[in-house]
């Protein structure tokens, strides 16, 4: 009997390992294509709009309209993924990204050619760019929520803990560097379309669909998510920390090009190699993702994220103190990209612990609302660059305070608020509160990774 029991356990263990390996590759291939498509044009989006004769203030308005689109339309649309399916939301993100690329490159190029015709004049390029940025906003809302929600649910369907976030971050960072080989502003946009098409086909064919609560009406999803946030202040703290950090990232994405151009112009240098600079940024992003993996196994996430937030707030002061020192500013930006590389998978861990699955995508969409508001305020204000970076510094200081609050808060218990959540969501509580196989250690140096996984990871080294 004992031998039979041991054989069954080994069979289950082997089957679990096989499923985990399959899930890794399914997710990474799909997300790899999405990350490539989303980030290939990253270093040239500002430069492309600038090449069309748009000023910094006009480009900032374009970015703002994209964020407003993500706030007003994308938040609602992405939240429906809990009811209609997260795989569908992932594919829709690719569709809207393709629409943006086609509009910014192919359509605007055609409009410019028509403007050169003596019989056709005054076709507004700005309106085409506006529609493209609105499409980007909706795509960004899907991309920022659906992939993570799909992965966590599939992972828990297999009774495993989330261990893939760092891998995804590394793949994302590596792909971003590919624009090093694309000398033309339009080439990254054209290549991104190909990656998104491959991603749609792969996700549609290989990914299973999963939901938060398929039976829940869409309006109930919105109200239940809001009530869940009200019932647990820790979710609100995680959301505010995420919003402040992401706002800093999005402002930085918009402003790093004019900041380096200003510093470069002060020394009379030639045009900057945007692709090389962005590739170096992403190399430091990848280094941060690599550092995350050993960090999270040994140190409480909330503890080391306090240091990361402090470091990010300090580096944002460099462009304020030495606005004409190109080397100093570039070095500060590289350190910030390292911080982002650590932050992204770390925040995924926190969200996976604190946010219940039934309304995960909806709550993550709610978390993006303050992020988008902060970003829009900064960009719409057309502040001097020094003021922009001071605001980014403040964002990271407040995020640091949020992380301190979260560090002192108790980790969700598997039995905590079970009846309340069951009544609230009209179904059994989230798998977050049912993981009896993988208990979370709660001590003075609490870790958000289950002890079983830590032991497993240490043995595999």
C-alpha positions in Angstrom: 0.0 0.0 0.0 2.8 2.4 0.9 4.6 1.7 -2.4 1.3 2.3 -4.3 0.8 5.6 -2.5 4.3 6.7 -3.2 3.9 5.8 -6.9 0.7 7.8 -7.1 2.4 10.8 -5.4 5.3 10.6 -7.9 2.9 10.4 -10.8 1.0 13.4 -9.6 4.3 15.3 -9.1 5.5 14.4 -12.6 2.2 15.4 -14.0 2.3 18.7 -12.2 5.8 19.4 -13.4 4.7 18.7 -16.9 1.7 21.0 -16.7 3.9 23.8 -15.2 6.4 23.4 -18.0 3.7 23.6 -20.6 2.1 26.7 -19.0 5.5 28.4 -18.9 6.0 28.0 -22.7 2.4 28.7 -23.5 2.5 32.0 -21.6 6.0 33.0 -22.6 5.6 32.5 -26.3 2.3 34.5 -26.3 3.6 37.2 -24.1 6.9 37.3 -26.0 5.1 38.3 -29.2 3.0 40.8 -27.3 6.0 42.3 -25.6 7.9 42.5 -28.9 5.0 44.2 -30.7 4.3 46.6 -27.8 7.9 47.7 -27.2 9.6 47.6 -30.6 8.5 51.1 -31.4 9.1 52.4 -27.9 12.2 54.5 -28.6 10.7 56.0 -31.8 7.2 56.9 -31.0 8.1 60.4 -29.8 10.6 60.8 -32.6 8.1 59.7 -35.2 5.5 62.3 -34.1 8.3 64.9 -34.0 9.3 64.0 -37.5 5.8 65.0 -38.6 6.5 68.5 -37.4 4.7 68.3 -34.1 6.0 70.3 -31.1 6.6 68.9 -27.6 3.4 70.3 -26.3 1.4 68.8 -29.2 3.0 65.4 -28.7 2.3 65.6 -25.0 -1.4 66.3 -25.9 -1.3 63.2 -28.1 0.0 61.1 -25.2 -2.6 62.6 -22.8 -5.5 61.7 -25.2 -4.2 58.2 -25.3 -4.2 58.0 -21.5 -7.7 59.5 -21.4 -8.8 56.9 -23.9 -7.3 54.2 -21.6 -9.0 55.8 -18.6 -12.5 56.3 -20.0 -12.8 53.5 -22.6 -10.1 51.1 -21.8 -10.9 50.7 -18.1 -14.5 49.7 -18.8 -13.5 47.4 -21.7 -10.7 45.7 -19.9 -12.9 45.1 -16.8 -15.3 43.1 -19.0 -12.6 40.5 -19.4 -13.6 39.0 -16.1 -16.9 38.1 -17.6 -16.2 37.6 -21.4 -12.8 36.1 -21.1 -9.2 37.2 -20.6 -7.8 35.4 -23.6 -10.2 37.5 -25.8 -8.9 40.6 -24.1 -5.3 39.7 -24.8 -6.2 39.3 -28.5 -8.1 42.6 -28.6 -5.0 44.4 -27.2 -3.1 43.2 -30.3 -5.9 44.3 -32.6 -5.9 47.9 -31.2 -2.1 48.0 -31.3 -2.1 47.0 -34.9 -4.7 49.7 -35.6 -2.4 52.3 -34.0 0.7 51.2 -36.0 -1.2 51.3 -39.3 -2.6 54.7 -38.6 0.7 56.2 -37.4 2.8 54.9 -40.3 0.8 53.8 -43.3 -2.2 56.2 -43.2 -0.2 59.3 -42.2 2.4 58.5 -44.9 -0.5 58.3 -47.4 -1.9 61.6 -46.1 1.5 63.3 -46.5 1.8 62.1 -50.1 -1.7 63.5 -50.8 -0.7 66.8 -49.3 2.1 67.0 -51.9 -0.5 66.8 -54.6 -1.3 70.3 -56.0 -5.1 69.4 -56.1 -5.3 68.3 -52.4 -4.2 70.5 -49.5 -4.7 70.9 -45.8 -5.4 67.3 -44.8 -4.9 67.3 -41.0 -2.3 64.8 -39.9 -3.0 65.6 -36.3 -6.4 64.0 -36.5 -5.0 60.7 -37.8 -2.4 60.7 -35.0 -5.2 61.5 -32.5 -7.2 58.4 -33.5 -4.0 56.3 -33.4 -3.3 57.4 -29.8 -6.9 56.7 -28.8 -6.5 53.2 -30.2 -3.2 52.9 -28.2 -4.9 53.8 -25.0 -7.5 51.1 -25.3 -4.8 48.5 -26.3 -2.7 49.5 -23.4 -5.6 49.0 -20.9 -6.1 45.4 -22.2 -2.3 44.7 -22.3 -1.7 46.0 -18.7 -4.4 43.8 -17.1 -5.4 40.8 -19.2 -2.1 38.9 -19.6 -1.3 38.9 -15.9 -4.9 38.0 -14.9 -4.9 35.1 -17.4 -1.6 33.7 -16.2 -2.4 33.8 -12.5 -5.7 32.1 -13.0 -4.2 29.3 -15.2 -1.4 28.9 -12.7 -3.9 28.4 -9.8 -6.0 26.1 -12.0 -2.9 23.9 -11.9 -2.5 24.5 -8.1 0.8 26.2 -8.5 2.2 29.5 -7.2 3.2 32.3 -9.5 6.8 31.9 -10.5 6.9 33.2 -14.0 6.7 37.0 -13.5 10.5 37.5 -13.5 10.9 35.4 -16.7 8.2 37.5 -18.5 10.0 40.7 -17.4 13.3 39.4 -18.8 11.8 38.4 -22.1 10.1 41.8 -22.3 13.3 43.7 -21.7 15.3 41.7 -24.2 12.8 42.2 -26.9 12.7 45.9 -26.4 16.4 46.1 -27.3 15.7 44.9 -30.8 15.1 48.4 -32.1 18.8 48.8 -32.0 18.9 47.3 -35.5 16.0 49.4 -36.9 17.4 52.8 -38.2 14.2 54.2 -39.5 11.4 55.5 -37.3 8.7 53.6 -39.2 10.4 50.2 -39.2 9.6 49.3 -35.6 5.9 50.0 -36.1 5.9 47.8 -39.3 7.6 45.0 -37.5 5.3 45.2 -34.5 2.3 44.4 -36.7 3.9 41.1 -37.6 4.5 40.2 -34.0 1.0 41.0 -33.0 -0.5 38.9 -35.9 1.6 35.9 -34.7 0.5 36.6 -31.1 -3.2 36.6 -32.1 -2.9 33.3 -33.9 -0.9 31.6 -31.2 -3.1 32.8 -28.3 -6.3 31.9 -30.2 -5.0 28.4 -31.0 -3.1 27.4 -27.8 -4.4 29.4 -24.9 -7.5 28.2 -23.0 -10.0 30.8 -22.1 -10.5 31.7 -18.4 -12.8 34.0 -16.5 -13.2 35.7 -13.2 -16.9 34.8 -12.8 -18.5 34.0 -16.1 -22.0 34.0 -14.6 -21.7 37.5 -13.0 -23.3 40.3 -14.9 -20.9 43.1 -16.1 -22.5 45.7 -13.8 -22.1 43.3 -10.9 -18.4 42.9 -11.7 -17.9 46.6 -11.3 -19.8 46.9 -8.1 -18.3 43.8 -6.5 -14.7 44.9 -7.4 -15.4 48.3 -5.8 -16.8 46.7 -2.7 -13.8 44.4 -2.4 -11.5 47.4 -2.5 -13.5 49.1 0.2 -13.5 46.0 2.4 -9.7 45.5 2.3 -7.5 48.6 2.7 -4.5 46.6 1.6 -5.8 46.3 -1.9 -6.2 50.1 -2.0 -2.6 50.6 -0.8 -1.3 48.1 -3.4 -3.3 50.0 -6.0 -2.0 53.4 -5.0 1.6 52.2 -4.9 1.2 50.7 -8.4 -0.5 53.8 -9.7 2.2 56.1 -8.5 5.0 54.0 -9.8 3.3 53.4 -13.2 2.6 57.1 -13.5 6.3 57.9 -13.1 7.1 55.2 -15.7 4.7 56.7 -18.2 5.9 60.3 -17.7 9.5 59.1 -18.0 8.6 57.3 -21.3 7.2 60.6 -22.7 10.0 62.9 -21.4 13.3 61.0 -21.6 13.7 61.9 -25.3 13.4 65.7 -24.9 15.4 65.7 -21.7 18.4 64.0 -23.3 18.0 66.1 -26.4 18.1 69.3 -24.2 21.3 68.0 -22.4 22.8 66.9 -25.7 22.1 70.2 -27.4 23.8 72.1 -24.6 27.1 70.5 -25.6 26.5 71.0 -29.3 26.5 67.3 -30.1 24.8 65.6 -33.1 21.4 63.9 -33.1 21.1 61.1 -30.5 21.0 57.4 -31.5 17.6 56.7 -29.9 17.8 53.0 -30.7 21.1 52.5 -28.9 20.0 54.5 -25.9 16.7 52.6 -25.6 18.5 49.3 -26.0 20.8 50.2 -23.1 17.8 51.3 -21.0 16.3 47.8 -21.6 19.5 46.1 -20.7 19.3 47.7 -17.3 15.7 46.8 -17.1 16.6 43.2 -17.7 19.3 43.4 -15.0 16.7 44.6 -12.6 14.5 41.6 -13.5 17.4 39.2 -13.0 18.1 40.8 -9.6 14.4 40.4 -8.6 14.6 36.6 -8.7 17.2 36.1 -5.9 15.8 39.0 -4.0 12.2 37.7 -3.7 13.4 34.3 -2.4 15.3 35.9 0.5 13.8 39.2 1.4 10.2 40.4 1.9 8.9 42.1 -1.2 7.7 45.1 0.8 11.1 45.5 2.4 13.3 45.7 -0.6 10.7 47.7 -2.6 11.2 50.5 0.0 14.8 50.8 -1.1 13.9 50.6 -4.8 11.3 53.4 -4.4 13.9 55.5 -2.5 16.5 55.0 -5.2 14.0 55.9 -7.9 13.0 59.1 -6.1 16.7 60.2 -5.8 17.6 59.6 -9.5 14.7 61.8 -10.6 16.4 64.7 -8.9 19.4 64.4 -11.2 17.8 66.2 -14.2 16.7 68.9 -11.8 20.1 69.5 -10.3 22.3 69.1 -13.4 19.9 69.6 -16.4 22.8 70.1 -18.9 25.0 67.2 -17.8 24.3 64.5 -20.4 26.3 61.8 -18.8 24.9 62.4 -15.3 21.3 62.3 -16.6 21.8 59.3 -18.8 23.4 57.4 -15.8 20.4 58.4 -13.6 18.0 57.1 -16.2 19.9 53.8 -16.4 19.6 53.4 -12.7 15.9 54.2 -12.9 15.4 51.5 -15.6 17.1 49.0 -13.2 14.5 50.0 -10.5 11.7 49.5 -13.0 13.1 46.0 -13.8 12.9 45.1 -10.1 9.5 46.8 -9.6 7.4 45.3 -12.3 7.6 41.6 -11.3 7.6 42.5 -7.6 4.3 44.4 -8.0 2.9 41.4 -9.9 3.7 39.3 -6.8 1.9 41.7 -4.6 -1.2 41.9 -6.8 -1.3 38.1 -7.0 -1.4 37.9 -3.2 -3.8 40.7 -2.4 -6.3 40.7 -5.3 -9.0 38.0 -5.4 -9.4 36.3 -8.7 -13.2 36.7 -9.3 -12.7 40.4 -10.1 -9.0 40.5 -10.7 -9.0 42.3 -14.1 -11.7 44.8 -12.9 -9.7 45.7 -9.8 -6.5 46.0 -11.8 -8.4 48.4 -14.2 -9.5 50.4 -11.2 -5.9 50.6 -10.0 -5.0 52.2 -13.3 -7.5 55.1 -12.8 -5.3 57.2 -10.4 -2.2 56.2 -12.5 -3.8 57.7 -15.6 -5.1 60.8 -13.8 -1.6 61.5 -12.4 0.0 61.0 -15.8 -2.6 63.2 -17.6 -2.2 66.0 -15.0 1.6 66.1 -15.4 1.6 66.0 -19.2 -1.4 68.3 -19.7 0.2 70.9 -17.4 3.1 71.3 -20.0 5.4 71.9 -17.0 9.1 72.6 -17.4 11.1 69.4 -17.4 12.5 70.2 -13.9 9.0 70.4 -12.5 8.0 67.1 -14.2 10.9 65.3 -12.6 10.2 66.8 -9.2 6.6 65.5 -9.4 8.0 62.0 -10.4 10.2 62.2 -7.3 7.2 63.0 -5.2 5.2 60.1 -6.7 8.0 57.6 -5.7 8.2 59.0 -2.2 4.5 58.5 -1.7 4.8 55.0 -3.2 7.6 54.4 -0.6 5.2 55.4 2.2 2.5 53.1 0.8 5.0 50.2 0.8 5.9 50.9 4.4 2.2 50.7 5.3 1.9 47.5 3.4 4.9 46.1 5.2 3.2 46.6 8.6 -0.1 45.2 7.4 -0.9 41.4 7.9 -0.6 39.1 4.9 -4.0 37.7 3.7 -4.9 34.6 5.7 -6.5 31.7 3.9 -9.5 31.9 6.3 -9.7 35.7 6.4 -13.1 37.2 5.4 -14.2 33.9 3.8 -17.9 34.4 4.6 -17.8 38.1 3.7 -16.2 37.5 0.3 -18.5 34.6 -0.4 -21.6 36.8 0.3 -20.1 39.7 -1.6 -19.2 37.7 -4.8 -22.1 35.2 -4.5 -19.6 32.3 -4.9 -16.8 30.6 -3.0 -13.9 32.9 -2.2 -10.9 33.4 -4.4 -8.3 30.6 -4.7 -6.1 33.1 -2.8 -7.9 32.1 0.3 -8.1 28.4 -0.4 -4.5 27.5 -1.1 -4.1 24.9 1.7 -1.3 23.1 -0.1 0.9 26.1 -0.1 0.5 28.0 3.2 2.0 31.5 3.3 4.6 32.0 6.0 3.7 34.8 8.4 6.5 36.0 10.6 8.6 39.0 11.4 10.4 38.5 8.0 7.4 37.4 6.1 7.8 36.4 2.5 5.2 36.3 -0.2 6.5 33.1 -1.7 5.3 29.8 -0.2 7.9 27.9 1.7 7.4 24.8 -0.5 8.3 26.8 -3.6 11.3 28.3 -2.0 12.6 24.9 -1.0 11.9 23.6 -4.5 13.7 26.6 -6.1 16.7 26.2 -3.8 17.1 22.5 -4.7 17.0 23.2 -8.5 19.9 25.6 -8.3 
